[in-house]
C-alpha cells in the first residue's frame, strides 16, 4: 500500500480510524496503512474541515459519523 495517492489515501485514513475504533495519532494511522507519517499529517486538517474527522484532543483524531458513511 506504499503508493496510495490522492483521495485513495484519504479513504485509507478514514478506514484506518474506523477500524481502530478509538482516538489515534497521525503516526498510528500511518503505521496502520503503511505510509509515512507526513503523508497522513498533511491530510488530517482538510478531512476535519470536510467534517469527516474530529480532533477531541491535540494530536488525536477520530472518525465522525459522516466519515464512516464516506467509507461504507
ChimeraX attribute file (.defattr): number of C-alpha atoms within 10 A of each C-alpha:
attribute: neighborCount
match mode: 1-to-1
recipient: residues
	/A:1	9
	/A:2	9
	/A:3	8
	/A:4	15
	/A:5	11
	/A:6	8
	/A:7	10
	/A:8	11
	/A:9	19
	/A:10	20
	/A:11	17
	/A:12	21
	/A:13	24
	/A:14	25
	/A:15	21
	/A:16	20
	/A:17	24
	/A:18	18
	/A:19	12
	/A:20	15
	/A:21	11
	/A:22	11
	/A:23	18
	/A:24	18
	/A:25	18
	/A:26	21
	/A:27	17
	/A:28	17
	/A:29	24
	/A:30	20
	/A:31	14
	/A:32	16
	/A:33	17
	/A:34	14
	/A:35	17
	/A:36	14
	/A:37	15
	/A:38	11
	/A:39	16
	/A:40	22
	/A:41	16
	/A:42	11
	/A:43	16
	/A:44	19
	/A:45	16
	/A:46	13
	/A:47	18
	/A:48	17
	/A:49	10
	/A:50	11
	/A:51	14
	/A:52	21
	/A:53	23
	/A:54	19
	/A:55	17
	/A:56	10
	/A:57	9
	/A:58	7
	/A:59	12
	/A:60	15
	/A:61	21
	/A:62	23
	/A:63	26
	/A:64	18
	/A:65	12
	/A:66	12
	/A:67	22
	/A:68	17
	/A:69	10
	/A:70	12
	/A:71	13
	/A:72	6
